[in-house]
Every structure is written in structure tokens, then in C-alpha cells.
Amino acid sequence: MPRYLSMIRVDEQNAPAEGPSDALMERMGKLIEEMTKAGVLLDTSGLTPTAQGARVRWEGGGLSVTDGPFTETKEVVGGYMMLQAKDRDEAVEWSKRFLRIHEAHWTVTCEVREIVEG
């Protein structure tokens, strides 16, 4: 069965300063449990803010390192889900379920991509 990476993109400039609510975390826990029991969720995690990260870039034969935050970027990867699904449509459906548990004041995008095997 193919694997998919669902990259959870957030707008750090407009994300709630207090982070996810307790209610959201509870809903997320229930969904994660359901996905794990269904054999779909292989791994998931949130990421620290870009202020704590670094970008390493290769360009023109040279390396550069830029410390965060990355203010020029509107949406950043804030987390991920590694899914095993029968097809892309199923992976998209699970990602849609993940997005629906968020309150209306969140702006969250999941980019779903199949992982190249072999």
C-alpha cells in the first residue's frame, strides 16, 4: 500500500498565540487514535516555530544557512502526518478530517504527496 506525507502548513503570523486549545488537542488525540487503529497513521508530530529553525540552502555551488524566523514565508510546515492509504483519495480524506477538527479561527492547509518507493 502506498505511503503519503501530509505536510501541515500553518500561517505563523496569524496562528493563535496561545496555540491549540485543550478542546482541539482532545479532538486531535481521538482522531490520531482512530487513524492508528485503522492502520492509516504511521507517524505524526508538530514542529517547533520557524524562529527555532534554520534553512540550509545549496545554490551556485555553495552552502548558506539562514536562522529563523522566516518572515518572508506566509505558510510554513508546522507538522506532518505519515499515512499509509490505498490511494491518494483516501489520504486526502484523512487530511480533510484532520483539518475539520480545527476551530474556525485557524488557517491550516495539508499538502498531500505520495512518497516515492524504491
C-alpha positions, 0 to 999 in steps of 0.5 A: 500500500502506498505511503503519503506525507501530509505536510501541515502548513500553518500561517505563523503570523496569524496562528493563535498565540496561545496555540491549540486549545485543550478542546482541539488537542482532545479532538486531535488525540481521538482522531490520531487514535482512530487513524492508528487503529485503522492502520492509516497513521504511521507517524505524526508530530508538530514542529517547533516555530520557524524562529527555532529553525534554520534553512540550509540552502545549496545554490551556485555551488555553495552552502548558506544557512539562514536562522529563523524566523522566516518572515518572508514565508506566509505558510510554513510546515508546522507538522506532518502526518505519515499515512499509509492509504490505498490511494491518494483519495483516501489520504486526502480524506484523512487530511480533510478530517484532520483539518475539520477538527480545527476551530474556525479561527485557524488557517491550516492547509495539508499538502498531500504527496505520495512518497516515492518507493524504491 
